[in-house]
């Protein structure tokens, strides 16, 4: 029975905080550059080991991150925190290199229709482009995180075969990608899909350099984390407060809230290096930054506990004087 | 590697819908009896196999369920759906028996302070009471579901030792309890705790008659379901829409939303007998019933998809005419 109680889980997990990029990119209101900078500094202070700070995509496509150059320049190096930015093409790479970034991420989809809708290319065209872009990034001395989207399901095609994802992952590894991040972009995956996918992808690359990027659209994100941990995965993305969303279901939950991920991991005795209370404070601050409430269960519970404590303290104070 | 991909999970899971009882009991506005009845009929129509319909607690304690007798009388028997009601004591049992119920649930806490706060008794006093109440229920020919609260953590004492929970479970089984429901009442548990707990409790009773009652306060509920499934548990409580809450953290998420549970299970190829879309419609209806929005991720995603479809249809219609 002992093996059933998780004695083979990773002892430490590497968390990539993607709130400043994946989270903010769909916010309708532009967050001023200095506020973004404050956000990134606050995140770093929680101890999160990696922050995806921005993207070098043309402002026409993602106006919310039009200040990629400035943010990139400010946080290309941070004491004790790895940073990276997303680059879609050679031009983006130039921007990231000029800014002095040490690591960048590239992305494509595992389904033809999502790749077409998202980056207006066939999968074969994206692969061709990456066969040049990834070596070019490596030549600049930068690390490459290659993200594959819609690995569990596509909004247009439904379930995506794990073999298709593995084929793409294998190509990206062969071009020189350091990390492969498997993204359940629309949050439809379940643990059985995650395990079947990992079975196909893990033989193709160092398992310590394969990660999961999960969305909580259907509340399955942490069960998928557990499935990943059971397979030996030790790298996960999160976005504080659950920033971000699902463009195919307005109002739906977004990225896996980093604080929920950290709660689960710490509760399982797995280290992250993150101060959970500090992170929850950042999540609360984020609600003010974006001007709307965030859907994270952990954040709501934290604020509820704080309100209950304050209430009790006030009652006591009244009692003492009355 | 194959064993890692869940080939030993239950093929079918028994879901107890507790929205009408555990969900409604904390609602500040009384839901009229005829609306509760409509709620229960709507739930039954989704195919859910079991509904906890009300409680026979004195209205002074739970005014929201003051109509327990009427609801009990109306739904003591339902064609194709099991129903049960919560009874706190002999007096409650009399009410449930008069109403003609076939099954009742009883409850106590696994921590002294929560038992004291919740039902004003020491654990030993509760056990003594149940050593008489449970046989009395059996004598009436009724089934007994014995629920143990705060099995993963107590708001006053912190982590609760699994040995303590197992001791109580063993007593309740010895008095004649048919089912043991282990409740993570404040939603603090993680999969490792759930598995350690089940390791202690499962040897004491038929594993097919041990269930988990999870709350989603920290978004860990579905990861705990997965841990339970991996141990062979095949009975879970849920509350549609995530009705209910955590009295120790106002505004926090409540019960595990049944629709999220069903999404996970169906996605893993596990049968529930429930029509998920019908259940999501009931969850949406519930928001109007209680007069506020519910926190379920699955519900928000469903409504988002519906809005997106409607939007697309309207655009098409405009296109056709313009």
HADDOCK unambig.tbl for C-alpha pairs under 7 A between the chains (distance, minus, plus):
assign (segid A and resid 5 and name CA) (segid B and resid 192 and name CA) 6.33 0.50 0.50
assign (segid A and resid 5 and name CA) (segid B and resid 195 and name CA) 5.95 0.50 0.50
assign (segid A and resid 5 and name CA) (segid B and resid 196 and name CA) 6.64 0.50 0.50
assign (segid A and resid 6 and name CA) (segid B and resid 192 and name CA) 6.98 0.50 0.50
assign (segid A and resid 190 and name CA) (segid B and resid 264 and name CA) 6.12 0.50 0.50
assign (segid A and resid 190 and name CA) (segid B and resid 267 and name CA) 5.92 0.50 0.50
assign (segid A and resid 190 and name CA) (segid B and resid 268 and name CA) 6.56 0.50 0.50
assign (segid A and resid 192 and name CA) (segid B and resid 5 and name CA) 6.33 0.50 0.50
assign (segid A and resid 192 and name CA) (segid B and resid 6 and name CA) 6.94 0.50 0.50
assign (segid A and resid 192 and name CA) (segid B and resid 268 and name CA) 5.77 0.50 0.50
assign (segid A and resid 195 and name CA) (segid B and resid 5 and name CA) 5.93 0.50 0.50
assign (segid A and resid 196 and name CA) (segid B and resid 5 and name CA) 6.62 0.50 0.50
assign (segid A and resid 217 and name CA) (segid B and resid 297 and name CA) 5.91 0.50 0.50
assign (segid A and resid 217 and name CA) (segid B and resid 298 and name CA) 6.58 0.50 0.50
assign (segid A and resid 217 and name CA) (segid B and resid 301 and name CA) 6.09 0.50 0.50
assign (segid A and resid 218 and name CA) (segid B and resid 260 and name CA) 6.31 0.50 0.50
assign (segid A and resid 218 and name CA) (segid B and resid 297 and name CA) 5.48 0.50 0.50
assign (segid A and resid 218 and name CA) (segid B and resid 298 and name CA) 4.68 0.50 0.50
assign (segid A and resid 218 and name CA) (segid B and resid 301 and name CA) 7.00 0.50 0.50
assign (segid A and resid 219 and name CA) (segid B and resid 260 and name CA) 6.43 0.50 0.50
assign (segid A and resid 219 and name CA) (segid B and resid 297 and name CA) 5.63 0.50 0.50
assign (segid A and resid 219 and name CA) (segid B and resid 298 and name CA) 6.71 0.50 0.50
assign (segid A and resid 220 and name CA) (segid B and resid 222 and name CA) 6.39 0.50 0.50
assign (segid A and resid 220 and name CA) (segid B and resid 264 and name CA) 6.81 0.50 0.50
assign (segid A and resid 222 and name CA) (segid B and resid 220 and name CA) 6.39 0.50 0.50
assign (segid A and resid 222 and name CA) (segid B and resid 223 and name CA) 5.66 0.50 0.50
assign (segid A and resid 223 and name CA) (segid B and resid 222 and name CA) 5.67 0.50 0.50
assign (segid A and resid 223 and name CA) (segid B and resid 223 and name CA) 3.89 0.50 0.50
assign (segid A and resid 223 and name CA) (segid B and resid 226 and name CA) 6.50 0.50 0.50
assign (segid A and resid 226 and name CA) (segid B and resid 223 and name CA) 6.50 0.50 0.50
assign (segid A and resid 248 and name CA) (segid B and resid 305 and name CA) 6.58 0.50 0.50
assign (segid A and resid 248 and name CA) (segid B and resid 308 and name CA) 6.89 0.50 0.50
assign (segid A and resid 249 and name CA) (segid B and resid 301 and name CA) 5.71 0.50 0.50
assign (segid A and resid 249 and name CA) (segid B and resid 304 and name CA) 4.10 0.50 0.50
assign (segid A and resid 249 and name CA) (segid B and resid 305 and name CA) 4.48 0.50 0.50
assign (segid A and resid 249 and name CA) (segid B and resid 308 and name CA) 6.30 0.50 0.50
assign (segid A and resid 250 and name CA) (segid B and resid 304 and name CA) 4.61 0.50 0.50
assign (segid A and resid 250 and name CA) (segid B and resid 308 and name CA) 6.95 0.50 0.50
assign (segid A and resid 251 and name CA) (segid B and resid 300 and name CA) 6.28 0.50 0.50
assign (segid A and resid 251 and name CA) (segid B and resid 301 and name CA) 6.90 0.50 0.50
assign (segid A and resid 251 and name CA) (segid B and resid 304 and name CA) 5.57 0.50 0.50
assign (segid A and resid 252 and name CA) (segid B and resid 297 and name CA) 6.73 0.50 0.50
assign (segid A and resid 252 and name CA) (segid B and resid 300 and name CA) 5.06 0.50 0.50
assign (segid A and resid 252 and name CA) (segid B and resid 301 and name CA) 4.39 0.50 0.50
assign (segid A and resid 252 and name CA) (segid B and resid 304 and name CA) 6.00 0.50 0.50
assign (segid A and resid 253 and name CA) (segid B and resid 297 and name CA) 6.10 0.50 0.50
assign (segid A and resid 260 and name CA) (segid B and resid 218 and name CA) 6.30 0.50 0.50
assign (segid A and resid 260 and name CA) (segid B and resid 219 and name CA) 6.41 0.50 0.50
assign (segid A and resid 264 and name CA) (segid B and resid 190 and name CA) 6.11 0.50 0.50
assign (segid A and resid 264 and name CA) (segid B and resid 220 and name CA) 6.80 0.50 0.50
assign (segid A and resid 267 and name CA) (segid B and resid 190 and name CA) 5.92 0.50 0.50
assign (segid A and resid 268 and name CA) (segid B and resid 190 and name CA) 6.56 0.50 0.50
assign (segid A and resid 268 and name CA) (segid B and resid 192 and name CA) 5.75 0.50 0.50
assign (segid A and resid 297 and name CA) (segid B and resid 217 and name CA) 5.90 0.50 0.50
assign (segid A and resid 297 and name CA) (segid B and resid 218 and name CA) 5.49 0.50 0.50
assign (segid A and resid 297 and name CA) (segid B and resid 219 and name CA) 5.63 0.50 0.50
assign (segid A and resid 297 and name CA) (segid B and resid 252 and name CA) 6.73 0.50 0.50
assign (segid A and resid 297 and name CA) (segid B and resid 253 and name CA) 6.09 0.50 0.50
assign (segid A and resid 298 and name CA) (segid B and resid 217 and name CA) 6.56 0.50 0.50
assign (segid A and resid 298 and name CA) (segid B and resid 218 and name CA) 4.68 0.50 0.50
assign (segid A and resid 298 and name CA) (segid B and resid 219 and name CA) 6.70 0.50 0.50
assign (segid A and resid 300 and name CA) (segid B and resid 251 and name CA) 6.28 0.50 0.50
assign (segid A and resid 300 and name CA) (segid B and resid 252 and name CA) 5.07 0.50 0.50
assign (segid A and resid 301 and name CA) (segid B and resid 217 and name CA) 6.08 0.50 0.50
assign (segid A and resid 301 and name CA) (segid B and resid 249 and name CA) 5.72 0.50 0.50
assign (segid A and resid 301 and name CA) (segid B and resid 251 and name CA) 6.91 0.50 0.50
assign (segid A and resid 301 and name CA) (segid B and resid 252 and name CA) 4.40 0.50 0.50
assign (segid A and resid 304 and name CA) (segid B and resid 249 and name CA) 4.11 0.50 0.50
assign (segid A and resid 304 and name CA) (segid B and resid 250 and name CA) 4.61 0.50 0.50
assign (segid A and resid 304 and name CA) (segid B and resid 251 and name CA) 5.58 0.50 0.50
assign (segid A and resid 304 and name CA) (segid B and resid 252 and name CA) 6.01 0.50 0.50
assign (segid A and resid 305 and name CA) (segid B and resid 248 and name CA) 6.55 0.50 0.50
assign (segid A and resid 305 and name CA) (segid B and resid 249 and name CA) 4.47 0.50 0.50
assign (segid A and resid 308 and name CA) (segid B and resid 248 and name CA) 6.88 0.50 0.50
assign (segid A and resid 308 and name CA) (segid B and resid 249 and name CA) 6.29 0.50 0.50
assign (segid A and resid 308 and name CA) (segid B and resid 250 and name CA) 6.93 0.50 0.50
